[in-house]
Amino acid sequence: MLTGTLTETELAEARSVVERALAEDLHYGPDITSRATVPADAECTASMVTRAGGVIAGVDIALIVLDQVVGAGNYRVDSRLTDGARVGTGVSLLTVTAPTRDLLTAERTMLNLVCHLSGIATTTAAWVDAVDGTGARIRDTGKPFPDFAFCRNMRYVPEVGSTIGSASETRR
């Protein structure tokens, strides 16, 4: 259940990043312990819960990970927050029901990407808040970061910041 905020180009780039992240994470194959101890037909409901307050970014990317591991249509999104939401500690940002083995396979990649993107959005928001009312503007660097070029266009840094406090893109 993607929000539709990504263009086709951004979606293709995001899928490519997810493919590489999964290839790296699963270099030695799926988790042997999960395969040995979890029945193949087991299903579970799991939530991604914040350990600290901040600005959420990357929920759509987490769902792309699930699409690639579980298969689109083979899991259910029970609840989700929208990127840009400011949250406190202990808030569920995504709850899904999926085959347990597949969810255990996907979870580390999902968490790594959401944590990284949310960290960028949270730090950007803190700087935007810090200069609020001064006339200063916080801008993204505009510098490419290997494999994360899609982030600039996905609004995780510039638009999440803009939504919550007027951060703007470098070239505007």
N, C-alpha and C positions, 0 to 999 in steps of 0.2 A: 504494500500500500504506500507507494511513493507519493509525495505531495504534489508532484508536477512542477516543481520549481526549477528543474534542470532542463536545459535545452538538449536536443539530441546529441550534439557534440560533447557537451559536458557529461551527459550520461555515458557515452562511449568511453570518454577519458576516465571517468570514475570506475567503470567496469574493468578497464584495463589495470588501474591501480589495485583494485580488489583482487583481480586474478594474480597479479604479481605478489601481493601480500599473502594470499592463500598458498601460493606455490612455495614461498619462503617458509611459512609457518608449518606446512604439511610436507616439507622436504623428505621426511622419512616415512611418510604415509599417515593414515589416520591414527588416532590415539589407540594404542593396543589395549590399554586398560578398559576403556569404554567398550571396545568391541568384545572383550572377554567377560565383562561383568554386567553390561546393560543389554537386556533382551532386544532383539532387532525390531520388535513391534512396539516397544515402549514409547510413550509420548509424555511430554511434560509441559508445564507452563513455567516460564522463567521471566524475571524482570531485571532490567538494567537499572540499578539504583545508584544515585549519586553518593559519593563519600564526602563531598565538600560542596559548598555553594558555588554558583558560577553561571555562565551563559552556555546553553546547550547548542551544539553544532555537530552534524554528522549522522543524524538519525536515518536519513535516506541512505547514507553510505552503509550503515549497519544492515539495512534491509537489502541492499544489493549483495552484501556478503551472504545473507540468508538465501537470496535468490540463487546464488551460484552454488551453495553447499546443499541446501534442502530442495531447491527447485521452486520457482515461482508457482504459487497456488498450493504448495504442499505444507504451508504453515499458515497460522492465523495471527494477525495483529490484534491483540485484545485492547491495548491502549498505547498511546504514544504522545509525546510532546512535540511541538513544532520547533524547528531550529530558531534560535534567537530568544527562547524562553529563559528568563532568569529564575533560577531555582535555589533552594536551600539544600542542606544536607538531608539525605534519606528520602529523596523524591524519586519515584519511578519515572524514568523518561521513556522506557519502552518495555512492554510486556507482550510476549509472544507464546503461542502454543505450537510445538513442533515435535518431530521425532527426536527423542532424547539423544541418540548417538550423533545425529547431524547437528543438533544444537551445541553439544559439547565440542564438536569439531569446529564450529563457526565462532564460538564465543570469544576466544582470545583475539582473533583478528577484528571482530566487531568492537570489542572494548578498546583495543589499541587505537583504532581509527577514531572512534568517538572521543576518547580521552585526549588525543592529540589535537583534533579540531576544536573541541570545547575549550582546551587550554588556550589556544590562539584567540578564540572569541572572547573568553573571560579576560585575558590580559588586555586585549584591545578595548573592551568595554571599560576596564579600570582606568586606562589612560584617557579615554574619551570623557569619562566622568570627572577625572582629575582636572581637565582643562575647561570643563563646562563653564560658560559665562565669561571666559577670558578673551574670546575672539580667536584663540588658537584652534587649529584643526588637526586631528590625528589622521594620518594617511597610511595606507598600506605601503610596503616597500616597492611594489611593482617588480620586484626581482623574482625570476623564476626559481622554483625549488624543485629539483628532480622528482618526477612522479607525482607531484602535487600541484601541477600547473592548473588543474581543474578547480582548485580551491579559490583562486582569484575570481573566477567567474561564477562560482557557486555561492557567493555572497557570505561565506563563512567568516572572512575577515572584514572586508569593506562594508557589506550591507548589513551584517549582523550588528556591526558597530554603528552604522548609520541608523538602523532601526531604533537602537536604544540610546543613541547619543551623538549622531552626526559625524561619525568617522567617514572619510571619503576616499575614493580611489586616487592613486597618484596622478594619473593623467587627466584629471578633471579640474 
